Amino acid sequence: MSGHNESILREPLITGNDITYAKITDDILMPVENKPNRAWWIGFIVSLMGATLWLVAVSYTFWNGIGSWGLNKTVGWAWDITGFVWWVGIGHAGTLISAVLLLFRQNWRNSINRSAEAMTIFAVICAATYVVSHMGRPWLAYWVLPLPNQFGSLWVNFNSPLVWDMFAISTYFSVSLLFWYTGLLPDIATIRDRATGMRRRIYSIFSFGWSGNVKTWQRFETVSLILAGISTPLVLSVHTIVSMDFATSVIPGWHTTIFPPYFVAGAIFSGFAMVLTLLLVARKVLGLENYITMFHIESMNKIIILTGSIVGVAYITEFFIAWYSGSEYEAYAFINRSTGPYWWAYWMMMTCNVISPQLLWFKKIRLSIPATWILSIVVNIGMWFERFVIIVTSLHRDYLPSSWAMFYPTWVDVSVFVGSIGVFFTLFLLFLRVLPSIAIAEVKLLLKTSSEQAKLAQIKEGHLDKTHVKEYVESLEKFDSVKQEEYAKI
């Protein structure tokens, strides 16, 4: 690989002109091996307060029952299932980045896959807490598993969406955890070899005796490809199953075949937005600008444009089919969404999910870190409102006007949701402290081929087409981690 020269027209995936293998290790392991800085502590304390709020709210729910939420006879699903679907969706980007982009040999994934995979696992944990807390008797949660039993062969109801969600979450979590941990093995071994005392013993246990010989690397790459092949269908299947919680019903607004692809696109959309929300802060606080570059940020913004546009087309298609179906109930469900009591939620969804991502067509906004970070948060606010609109507005007015009702969240509803965000960020910040946020071994593969210094060496050799060199140098102007003075001399 070291003898292969990548096209000079490709933008570098690692910037900086003094990068060595040792420096890559030192830079990425800096947060793990040193004491946390003030920014980390501030974030951790705020997140821990949120996690504490979640613990209080869930404990209150377990003690007093589901009646402590704002549910009523008409609106039997609300913030609970909204939060569940939202968290499952956020987890999708990790699988797409780690599995699908690996199969397509997209090397730009190497710098962002580790954090995205961790985000997937933590998001699925948050989603699972909603399933358990929604059960009236959470201590019987294991009943959703089709286990042999002594109750006269009492099996689960396979027609129940709760069982479908259990299968989706458990499969998704186990495969994602296996994929993430397998990729971590060489990096845990690196920390082990640099650590001393008790830390060395702990990392030695978790590295599973990784030796780094040729045979080990061959098996590592084989297993990674196999797991990527297994994970890729999950990108489509998990959120398809979640969408079927609604699509298989006969309720107007839910009974539609567009839900599976529409939910999958929305999940990737919100997942990439959350990856940007996390990594834009992490690259600055942890000093990782040379490894998470403007090229990575722009590439993720382009995926957000694509998936946001797909979601926008799905919204329009829903309205068209409601009219084209000739069903007055279906038509009313969508008119009620946009002009009824929850009109503000519908138009918030449309603004955040359809209009705001279109701003990323402008290169200046696409390359602006503050603008990208704000838009990534706006997108996930919009995706939460999308799930809220789909669920609550379809339920609160049914066929019988006398049973129409409004949903009003209680402090418990709000606390469970806000608290779950605290749990998520607490887990992510702990991950940044004990494990490398970037795959060290995979980034090192790019040093000789796709780094700025490798391309600069090609330019200095003087064998390249001058037009190509000019195009390459101009493309570097958008990078905030490239020193332009070096190219002014050439």
C-alpha positions in Angstrom: 0.0 0.0 0.0 2.9 2.4 0.7 4.0 2.2 -2.9 0.6 3.3 -4.3 0.0 6.9 -5.2 -3.5 8.2 -5.0 -4.7 10.7 -7.6 -3.7 14.2 -6.8 -7.2 15.4 -7.5 -8.6 13.6 -4.5 -8.7 15.8 -1.4 -6.5 14.5 1.5 -8.1 12.6 4.4 -5.3 13.5 6.8 -3.9 17.0 6.9 -0.7 18.3 8.4 2.9 18.0 7.2 4.6 16.5 10.2 2.3 13.5 10.7 4.0 10.2 11.6 2.6 6.9 12.8 3.7 7.7 16.3 2.1 11.2 16.1 -1.2 9.6 15.0 -1.2 7.4 18.0 -0.2 10.2 20.4 -2.9 12.6 19.0 -5.7 10.1 19.2 -4.8 8.7 22.6 -4.3 12.1 24.2 -7.8 12.2 25.7 -7.5 8.6 26.9 -4.0 8.8 28.5 -4.2 12.4 30.0 -6.5 13.9 32.6 -9.8 15.3 31.2 -9.9 19.0 30.4 -12.4 21.6 31.7 -14.7 21.3 28.7 -15.0 17.5 29.2 -15.9 18.0 32.9 -18.5 20.6 32.1 -20.1 18.4 29.5 -20.0 15.4 31.8 -21.5 17.1 34.8 -24.4 18.5 32.7 -25.0 15.1 31.1 -24.8 13.4 34.5 -27.5 15.8 35.8 -29.7 14.8 32.8 -29.0 11.1 33.5 -30.0 11.6 37.2 -33.3 13.3 36.0 -33.9 10.2 33.8 -33.4 7.9 36.7 -35.8 9.9 38.9 -38.5 10.0 36.1 -38.2 6.3 35.2 -38.3 5.3 38.9 -41.4 7.5 39.4 -43.0 5.7 36.3 -42.2 2.3 37.7 -43.6 3.1 41.1 -46.8 5.0 40.0 -47.4 3.3 36.6 -47.9 4.5 33.0 -50.7 6.8 34.3 -48.0 9.3 35.3 -47.5 10.0 31.6 -49.9 12.2 29.7 -51.5 9.3 27.8 -55.3 9.1 27.7 -57.9 6.7 26.2 -57.6 8.2 22.8 -53.9 8.9 22.6 -52.4 5.7 23.9 -49.0 6.2 22.3 -47.2 9.5 22.5 -43.8 10.7 23.8 -42.7 7.1 24.7 -42.9 5.7 21.2 -41.8 9.0 19.7 -38.6 8.8 21.8 -38.1 5.2 21.0 -38.3 5.7 17.2 -36.1 8.8 17.4 -33.3 7.0 19.2 -33.4 4.0 16.9 -33.2 6.4 13.9 -30.2 8.2 15.4 -28.3 4.9 15.7 -28.6 4.2 11.9 -25.7 6.4 10.8 -23.2 4.3 12.7 -24.1 1.1 10.9 -24.2 2.9 7.5 -20.7 4.4 8.1 -19.1 1.3 9.5 -20.7 -1.4 7.3 -22.0 0.1 4.0 -19.1 2.5 3.4 -16.6 -0.3 4.3 -18.1 -2.5 1.6 -17.9 0.3 -0.9 -14.3 1.0 0.1 -14.9 4.6 1.1 -11.7 5.5 3.0 -13.2 8.7 4.4 -15.1 6.6 6.9 -11.9 5.6 8.7 -11.9 8.8 10.8 -15.5 8.8 11.8 -16.6 5.2 12.0 -15.5 4.6 15.6 -17.5 7.4 17.2 -20.5 6.7 14.9 -20.5 3.1 16.0 -20.3 4.0 19.7 -23.2 6.5 19.1 -25.2 3.6 17.6 -24.8 1.4 20.6 -25.6 4.2 23.1 -28.7 5.3 21.0 -30.0 1.7 20.9 -29.6 1.5 24.7 -31.7 4.7 25.1 -34.3 3.2 22.7 -34.4 0.0 24.7 -35.1 1.9 27.9 -38.3 3.2 26.3 -39.5 -0.3 25.5 -38.9 -1.5 29.0 -40.4 1.5 30.8 -43.5 1.3 28.5 -44.3 -2.2 30.0 -46.7 -2.0 32.8 -44.6 -4.6 34.7 -40.9 -4.1 33.6 -39.7 -6.9 35.9 -41.4 -9.2 33.4 -39.5 -7.7 30.4 -37.9 -11.1 29.6 -41.4 -12.3 28.6 -41.0 -10.7 25.2 -38.3 -13.3 24.5 -39.6 -16.6 23.0 -38.0 -18.7 25.8 -39.0 -22.2 26.8 -41.2 -21.9 29.9 -43.3 -23.8 32.4 -46.5 -21.9 31.8 -48.0 -24.5 29.5 -45.8 -23.5 26.6 -46.9 -19.8 26.7 -45.3 -18.1 23.7 -45.1 -14.5 22.8 -47.6 -12.9 20.5 -45.7 -12.6 17.3 -48.3 -10.2 15.9 -47.3 -7.7 18.6 -45.2 -4.7 17.5 -43.5 -4.9 20.9 -42.1 -8.3 20.0 -41.0 -7.0 16.6 -39.2 -4.1 18.3 -37.5 -6.5 20.7 -36.2 -8.6 17.8 -35.1 -5.5 15.9 -33.3 -3.9 18.8 -31.6 -7.1 20.2 -30.3 -8.0 16.7 -29.2 -4.5 15.9 -27.5 -4.1 19.3 -25.7 -7.4 19.3 -24.3 -7.1 15.7 -23.4 -3.4 16.2 -21.6 -4.2 19.5 -19.7 -7.1 18.0 -18.7 -4.9 15.0 -17.6 -2.0 17.2 -15.6 -4.2 19.6 -13.9 -6.1 16.9 -12.6 -2.9 15.4 -11.5 -1.7 18.8 -9.2 -4.7 19.5 -6.0 -3.4 17.8 -6.4 0.0 19.4 -7.1 -1.5 22.9 -3.8 -3.5 22.4 -2.0 -0.2 21.6 -3.3 1.4 24.8 -2.3 -1.8 26.7 1.3 -1.6 25.4 1.6 2.0 26.5 -0.1 1.7 29.9 1.3 0.6 33.2 0.0 -1.0 36.4 -3.7 -1.7 36.8 -4.6 0.1 33.5 -2.3 -2.2 31.6 -4.0 -5.3 33.2 -7.5 -4.0 32.4 -6.7 -3.2 28.8 -4.8 -6.5 28.5 -8.0 -8.4 29.4 -10.1 -6.5 27.0 -7.6 -6.8 24.1 -8.1 -10.6 24.1 -4.4 -11.2 23.7 -4.1 -9.3 20.4 -0.5 -9.8 19.1 -0.6 -7.9 15.8 1.0 -10.6 13.7 0.2 -11.1 10.0 -2.3 -13.9 10.6 -4.1 -11.9 13.2 -4.5 -9.0 10.8 -5.8 -11.3 8.1 -8.4 -12.7 10.3 -9.3 -9.2 11.6 -10.0 -8.0 8.0 -11.9 -11.1 7.1 -14.2 -10.9 10.2 -14.7 -7.1 9.6 -15.9 -7.8 6.1 -18.2 -10.6 7.3 -19.7 -8.4 10.0 -20.1 -5.6 7.5 -22.0 -8.0 5.2 -24.3 -9.0 8.1 -24.8 -5.4 9.3 -25.7 -3.9 5.9 -29.2 -5.5 5.7 -29.8 -4.2 9.2 -29.5 -0.7 7.9 -32.7 -1.4 6.0 -34.4 -4.0 8.1 -34.4 -2.4 11.6 -36.2 0.8 10.8 -38.4 -1.1 8.4 -39.6 -3.2 11.3 -40.1 -0.1 13.4 -42.2 1.5 10.6 -44.3 -1.6 10.5 -45.4 -0.8 14.1 -47.6 1.8 12.3 -47.9 0.7 8.7 -49.6 -2.7 9.5 -52.4 -0.9 11.4 -55.6 0.4 9.8 -55.5 3.8 11.3 -55.6 6.7 8.7 -52.2 8.4 8.5 -50.4 5.1 9.4 -51.8 2.6 6.9 -49.4 3.3 4.1 -46.7 1.3 2.2 -44.3 4.2 1.9 -43.4 4.0 5.6 -40.4 1.5 5.4 -38.2 3.4 2.8 -39.4 6.7 4.3 -38.4 5.7 7.8 -35.0 4.3 6.7 -34.2 7.5 4.9 -35.3 9.6 7.9 -33.2 7.4 10.2 -30.0 7.9 8.1 -30.9 11.6 7.9 -31.1 12.0 11.7 -28.2 9.7 12.4 -25.7 11.7 10.3 -27.0 14.9 11.9 -26.2 13.5 15.3 -22.7 12.4 14.2 -22.0 15.9 13.1 -23.4 17.3 16.4 -21.0 15.1 18.3 -17.9 15.2 16.1 -17.8 18.9 15.4 -17.4 19.5 19.1 -15.1 16.6 19.7 -12.7 17.5 16.9 -12.3 21.0 18.4 -12.1 20.0 22.1 -9.8 17.0 21.5 -7.7 18.7 18.8 -8.5 16.2 16.1 -8.8 18.7 13.2 -6.1 16.9 11.2 -8.0 13.6 11.2 -11.7 14.8 11.0 -11.3 17.3 8.2 -13.5 19.6 6.2 -13.8 16.9 3.6 -15.4 14.6 6.1 -17.8 17.3 7.3 -18.8 18.2 3.7 -19.3 14.6 2.7 -21.7 14.1 5.7 -23.5 17.3 4.7 -24.0 16.0 1.2 -25.6 12.8 2.6 -27.9 15.0 4.8 -29.0 16.9 1.6 -29.8 13.6 -0.1 -31.7 11.9 2.7 -33.4 15.2 3.6 -34.6 15.5 0.1 -35.9 11.9 0.1 -37.8 12.7 3.4 -39.3 15.8 1.8 -40.5 13.8 -1.2 -42.0 11.3 1.2 -44.0 14.0 2.9 -45.4 15.3 -0.4 -46.2 11.7 -1.5 -48.1 11.1 1.7 -50.4 14.1 0.9 -50.8 13.0 -2.7 -51.7 9.4 -1.8 -54.2 10.7 0.8 -55.9 12.7 -1.9 -55.5 10.1 -4.7 -56.9 7.2 -2.5 -60.3 8.9 -2.4 -60.6 8.0 1.3 -62.2 10.9 3.2 -60.7 9.6 6.5 -57.2 9.4 5.0 -57.6 12.9 3.5 -58.8 14.3 6.8 -55.9 12.8 8.7 -53.5 14.8 6.7 -55.5 18.0 6.6 -55.8 17.7 10.4 -52.0 17.4 10.6 -51.3 20.6 8.8 -54.2 22.8 9.9 -55.6 21.1 13.1 -54.6 21.7 16.7 -51.1 20.4 16.2 -50.4 22.5 13.1 -47.5 24.1 14.8 -45.8 20.7 15.2 -46.4 19.8 11.6 -44.9 23.0 10.2 -42.0 22.8 12.7 -41.3 19.4 11.2 -41.5 20.7 7.6 -39.2 23.7 8.3 -36.6 21.6 10.1 -36.6 18.6 7.9 -37.3 19.9 4.4 -36.4 23.6 4.2 -33.3 23.8 6.5 -31.3 21.0 4.9 -31.6 22.7 1.5 -29.4 25.5 2.9 -26.5 23.0 2.6 -26.7 23.3 -1.2 -24.7 26.6 -0.7 -21.1 25.7 -0.4 -20.4 28.5 2.1 -22.9 27.1 4.5 -21.8 23.5 3.8 -18.3 24.4 4.8 -19.2 26.6 7.8 -18.7 24.6 11.0 -21.0 26.8 13.2 -23.8 26.7 10.5 -23.4 22.9 10.1 -23.5 22.3 13.8 -26.7 24.4 14.2 -28.3 22.7 11.2 -27.5 19.3 12.6 -29.3 20.1 15.8 -32.2 21.7 13.8 -32.5 18.4 11.8 -32.8 16.2 14.9 -35.4 18.6 16.4 -37.3 18.2 13.2 -37.0 14.4 13.2 -38.4 14.3 16.7 -41.4 16.4 15.6 -41.8 14.1 12.6 -42.4 11.1 14.9 -44.6 13.1 17.2 -46.7 14.3 14.3 -47.1 10.8 12.8 -48.1 9.3 16.2 -50.1 11.9 18.0 -52.0 13.6 15.2 -53.1 10.2 13.8 -54.5 9.2 17.1 -56.0 12.2 18.8 -58.9 12.4 16.4 -60.5 9.1 15.4 -63.8 8.1 13.8 -65.9 9.2 16.8 -65.8 13.0 17.4 -67.0 12.5 21.0 -63.7 10.7 21.8 -61.4 13.3 20.3 -58.8 14.4 22.8 -55.6 16.4 23.1 -52.3 15.0 24.4 -50.5 17.1 27.0 -47.1 15.8 28.3 -46.5 15.7 32.0 -43.3 16.5 33.8 -42.5 12.7 33.7 -42.8 12.6 29.9 -40.5 15.5 29.5 -38.0 14.3 32.1 -37.8 10.8 30.6 -37.0 12.2 27.2 -34.6 15.0 28.4 -33.0 12.5 30.8 -32.4 9.9 28.0 -30.4 12.6 26.2 -28.4 13.0 29.4 -27.8 9.2 29.5 -26.7 9.2 25.9 -24.2 12.0 26.4 -22.9 10.6 29.6 -22.1 7.3 27.9 -20.5 9.1 24.9 -18.3 11.2 27.1 -17.2 8.2 29.1 -16.4 6.5 25.8 -14.1 9.4 24.9 -12.2 9.0 28.2 -11.5 5.3 28.1 -11.3 4.4 24.4 -9.9 6.1 21.2 -12.6 8.1 19.4 -10.9 7.5 16.0 -9.7 4.1 14.7 -5.9 4.4 15.0 -5.1 1.4 12.9 -7.4 2.4 10.1 -6.2 6.0 10.0 -2.6 4.8 9.8 -3.5 3.0 6.6 -4.2 6.4 4.9 -0.9 8.1 5.8 1.2 6.9 2.8 -1.6 7.4 0.3 -4.3 9.8 1.3 -2.6 12.3 3.5 -1.7 15.9 2.7 2.0 15.3 3.2 2.0 12.3 0.8 0.4 14.4 -1.9 2.8 17.3 -1.1 5.7 14.9 -1.7 4.2 14.0 -5.1 4.0 17.6 -6.0 7.6 18.3 -5.0 8.8 15.5 -7.2 7.6 17.6 -10.2 6.1 14.8 -12.3 2.4 15.8 -12.0 0.3 17.8 -14.4 0.4 21.5 -13.4 -3.4 21.9 -14.0 -4.1 19.0 -11.7 -1.8 20.5 -9.0 -3.5 23.8 -9.3 -6.9 22.2 -8.9 -5.7 20.3 -5.8 -4.2 23.4 -4.2 -7.4 25.3 -4.8 -9.4 22.5 -3.2 -7.3 22.9 0.0 -8.6 26.4 0.6 -11.7 25.1 2.4 -9.6 23.1 5.0 -9.2 24.9 8.3 -6.3 22.6 9.2 -4.1 23.2 6.2 -1.3 25.8 6.2 -1.5 27.5 2.8 2.1 29.1 3.1 3.7 25.8 2.1 1.8 25.8 -1.2 2.6 29.5 -1.9 6.3 28.5 -2.2 5.6 25.8 -4.9 
